Amino acid sequence: MTPLQTDRTPATPDLMARVDHLDAIELRVFDDMTVEVALSVMAGAGVDHLLLCDGDDERTGSVTRAELAVHRDSSAYTDHVRLRDVLGAPCPVVRPSSFSL
């Protein structure tokens, strides 16, 4: 029987170092993405903001999940609203809740 040799030096970087590296990566998306798709991307990636780029891949700004949620809940919102449309836009009026006492 051949003894099994174990090596405490992993071939790949430590898991925590990889997680720290992932935290430093920021997701870049085009500013023509819809708000709904952007919110889905954020939820899937577990991030709270996205960097926005134009068609030339130049950074045009950033947007947070909270900002997008406010725009999505506004009375003027449609599923065709693009990220470039909400970038720097004033905070919209939020629809009142539809509940009764």
C-alpha positions as CSV (number, residue, x, y, z in Angstrom):
1,M,0.0,0.0,0.0
2,T,1.4,3.4,-1.0
3,P,1.0,6.1,1.7
4,L,-1.0,9.2,0.7
5,Q,1.1,12.4,0.8
6,T,-0.7,15.6,1.8
7,D,0.6,19.0,1.1
8,R,-0.6,21.9,3.2
9,T,0.5,24.4,0.5
10,P,-2.5,24.7,-1.9
11,A,-1.8,25.0,-5.6
12,T,-4.4,27.8,-5.8
13,P,-4.5,31.0,-3.7
14,D,-6.2,30.9,-0.3
15,L,-10.0,31.0,-0.5
16,M,-10.2,34.3,1.5
17,A,-7.7,35.9,-0.9
18,R,-9.9,34.9,-3.8
19,V,-13.0,36.3,-2.1
20,D,-11.2,39.6,-1.3
21,H,-10.2,39.8,-5.0
22,L,-13.8,39.3,-6.0
23,D,-14.9,42.1,-3.8
24,A,-12.5,44.4,-5.6
25,I,-14.0,43.6,-9.0
26,E,-16.7,46.0,-10.1
27,L,-19.3,44.9,-12.7
28,R,-19.4,47.1,-15.8
29,V,-22.5,47.2,-17.9
30,F,-23.6,49.3,-20.9
31,D,-25.9,52.2,-20.0
32,D,-28.5,51.0,-22.5
33,M,-29.4,48.1,-20.2
34,T,-32.9,48.3,-18.7
35,V,-33.5,48.9,-15.0
36,E,-35.1,45.5,-14.6
37,V,-32.2,43.6,-16.2
38,A,-29.7,45.7,-14.1
39,L,-31.5,44.8,-10.9
40,S,-31.4,41.1,-11.9
41,V,-27.7,41.3,-12.7
42,M,-27.1,42.9,-9.3
43,A,-29.1,40.3,-7.4
44,G,-27.4,37.4,-9.3
45,A,-23.9,38.8,-8.7
46,G,-24.6,39.9,-5.1
47,V,-23.4,43.4,-5.7
48,D,-25.0,46.7,-4.7
49,H,-23.8,48.9,-7.6
50,L,-22.8,48.7,-11.2
51,L,-20.4,50.8,-13.3
52,L,-22.0,52.2,-16.4
53,C,-20.3,52.5,-19.8
54,D,-21.4,54.0,-23.1
55,G,-21.1,52.4,-26.5
56,D,-17.4,53.2,-26.6
57,D,-16.8,51.4,-23.3
58,E,-16.1,54.7,-21.6
59,R,-17.3,55.0,-18.0
60,T,-20.3,57.3,-17.7
61,G,-21.2,56.8,-14.1
62,S,-22.5,54.2,-11.6
63,V,-25.8,53.3,-10.1
64,T,-26.8,51.5,-6.9
65,R,-29.5,49.0,-6.3
66,A,-31.3,51.4,-4.0
67,E,-31.3,54.1,-6.6
68,L,-32.8,51.7,-9.2
69,A,-35.4,50.5,-6.7
70,V,-36.6,54.1,-6.2
71,H,-37.0,54.6,-9.9
72,R,-38.7,51.3,-10.4
73,D,-41.3,52.2,-7.8
74,S,-42.1,55.6,-9.3
75,S,-45.3,56.3,-11.1
76,A,-43.4,57.2,-14.3
77,Y,-41.6,53.9,-14.5
78,T,-42.0,51.5,-17.4
79,D,-40.0,48.3,-18.2
80,H,-38.4,50.2,-21.1
81,V,-36.5,52.7,-18.9
82,R,-32.7,52.4,-19.5
83,L,-29.9,53.0,-17.0
84,R,-28.8,56.1,-19.0
85,D,-32.3,57.5,-18.4
86,V,-32.0,57.4,-14.6
87,L,-28.3,58.3,-14.4
88,G,-28.3,61.6,-12.6
89,A,-32.0,62.0,-12.8
90,P,-33.8,63.5,-9.8
91,C,-35.4,61.1,-7.4
92,P,-38.9,60.4,-8.7
93,V,-42.2,60.6,-6.9
94,V,-42.9,57.1,-5.4
95,R,-46.2,55.5,-5.8
96,P,-48.2,55.3,-2.6
97,S,-48.7,51.9,-1.2
98,S,-52.0,50.2,-2.0
99,F,-53.1,48.9,1.4
100,S,-56.1,49.6,3.5
101,L,-56.4,49.9,7.3
